[in-house]
Amino acid sequence: MSPLKQAVRPDSLTPGREAELFERTVPRGLVHRSAVSEVLLTGLRPSGRDKYHIGAQWARGHCYYGPVAGRWHDPMLLGESIRQAGLLLAHEALGIPLDHRFLTKSTSFEMTEQGARLADAPADIVLCVKLRDIRCRGAYVSSFALDVLAHRGGELMGRGHAASDCVGQAVYRRLRGARAEARPSYGLIRAVEPRLVGRVSEFDVVLGRPEMEAAEGLGDVHLLRVDATHPVLFDHPVDHVPGMLLLEAARQAGLAALGLPRGLLVGCEASFDRYVEFDSPCLVSASRPTVDADGLRTLTIQFHQAGSVAATCEVSVLDGESAPGAPGAA
């Protein structure tokens, strides 16, 4: 993942106009959320052909994506903001019906350490979004992608992308077959120690202890832990493991493998080859990390299910104890 370079404020970003993007949340149905409290987006304005400005506000505290090491907004908020931006534009700009289903093929985000820092007020983020690769089948859009530049206080602080296919209910049921009605089991495997993955409560841990035979030859491996009672990761009923849960599992697997529970995730790039299903174990493996001259640690997390790789995620982490602003950091 390439380093994020700073850029000047785009000419179309002006403080007065951007303030209007943060007055209220967008309707929850447009971002596929049941809880209003989980809606991060606060406004939408066209800014050119297939270009939009979207407001997102990150509170200083969140029940799941809370402050990292007491100093930074959780970068997963950028990942979730990009997810919601894609859904909002799918319905509002591309006219995709609310009952269509979305199949995420890939997503990524990266952000600067400075851009993640907590301040004395919520972070107002302007997402400058460009839609691309729009394809139609019949009357509706069947796939699209978006590129995102995220600004805070007029400064570039992050970027990302997402690509999705979208299908109607009838097509989705044919694709999924009997699994279209799948629901997770409520039996839980034993969680890893929360302190090893940057969490306080076992309720928020999405990695479990592996069966040694199944993990043989895969290196640093855990079992994916799915708790369908979690109000954030399972905000509404789904028939497969949600993508944001997989991103969180990749983050936790990276922190555990690096031994950096207070590490700051500054980059995440995921591809999804198939659904991760509820009815069979999913192994989460971590590669050996690479470390660059600035101390950025990057490793690849893979999700193995039913004998194949269902998803792959590259994560990049800064040591939270030595990053700028950390107590004792140079």
Disulfide bonds with the S-S distance in Angstrom:
none
